Amino acid sequence: MQRLVVKEEEQLCDPEQPLHIGVVVEDERGAGLPGVEVWLTWGEGADRAVTGLKPDQGLGYVDFNAEVDTAYAISVGTGAMPVVSGLELEPCPSEGEDMETVIGSWRIVLAPES
């Protein structure tokens, strides 16, 4: 597999959704790639998932539960160097002073380096 880089990084500010980090792995044409092993690691542990198990989200999609005050790294494949590191859940920009603070999840799109 070619070296992957971050194509998109989007903070998701939906208070109705559980906190998570969603990762999409695409090929050179932008199509989702099923069957790709994605790792989410942090200081105290690691979690592994394979893309394509939630086809309603796209063939290249995988997601992980996440918590505040934890720095995460994302890597693809066994023993691979992280593509993303230091990723943390952060408060979303607020629209007004009376707004409740919403912690945002992340959607990260990975694609081959061009």
Secondary structure as GFF3:
##gff-version 3
##sequence-region A 1 114
A	DSSP	beta_strand	4	12	.	.	.	ID=ss1
A	DSSP	beta_strand	20	25	.	.	.	ID=ss2
A	DSSP	beta_strand	37	42	.	.	.	ID=ss3
A	DSSP	beta_strand	45	50	.	.	.	ID=ss4
A	DSSP	three_ten_helix	55	57	.	.	.	ID=ss5
A	DSSP	beta_strand	61	65	.	.	.	ID=ss6
A	DSSP	beta_strand	72	76	.	.	.	ID=ss7
A	DSSP	beta_strand	84	87	.	.	.	ID=ss8
A	DSSP	beta_strand	105	112	.	.	.	ID=ss9
###
